[in-house]
Amino acid sequence: MATWVEALRRGWRQAVRMARLMIGVPDYEAYVAHLRAHHPERPVMTYEEFFDERMAARYRGGGGRCC
């Protein structure tokens, strides 16, 4: 029983992530994972700081990618 429940949760999380990407909402969890894997010396922004920075980058016309 736990197996199908976990599979359903994984599927739901993936669907939410895809929907957010389609409408342009940044993925904080992916940001944190990337930062910890590739830039461990950098501090991790809070969700609010991350969201504000991503929206500013999106609407000022800049790219904002580090890698």
FENZIFEN-V106624 format. One record per pair of residues at least 4 apart in sequence whose ideal C-beta (glycine too) atoms are under 7 Angstrom apart, sorted by sequence separation. I is the first residue (numbers start at 1). J is the second residue. D is the distance in Angstrom with one decimal. If there is no record, write none. Layout:
i-><I I>
j-><J J>
d-><D D>
This chain:
i-><1 2 3 4 5 6 7 8 9 10 11 12 13 14 15 16 17 18 19 27 28 29 30 31 32 33 34 35 36 45 46 47 48 49 50 51 52 53 54 55 56 20 26 45 57 21 20 35 57 45 35 17 32 28 31 28 26 26 26 38 24>
j-><5 6 7 8 9 10 11 12 13 14 15 16 17 18 19 20 21 22 23 31 32 33 34 35 36 37 38 39 40 49 50 51 52 53 54 55 56 57 58 59 60 25 31 50 62 27 27 42 64 53 44 27 44 47 50 50 50 51 54 67 58>
d-><6.5 6.1 6.4 6.2 6.5 6.3 6.3 6.3 6.4 6.4 6.3 6.3 6.3 6.4 6.3 6.4 6.5 6.4 6.6 6.5 6.4 6.4 6.1 6.2 6.3 6.2 5.7 5.1 6.0 3.8 6.8 6.1 6.3 6.2 6.2 6.3 6.3 6.3 6.2 6.2 5.8 4.0 7.0 4.5 5.1 6.8 6.3 5.9 3.5 6.7 5.7 6.1 5.7 5.2 5.9 5.4 6.7 6.5 4.0 6.5 6.9>
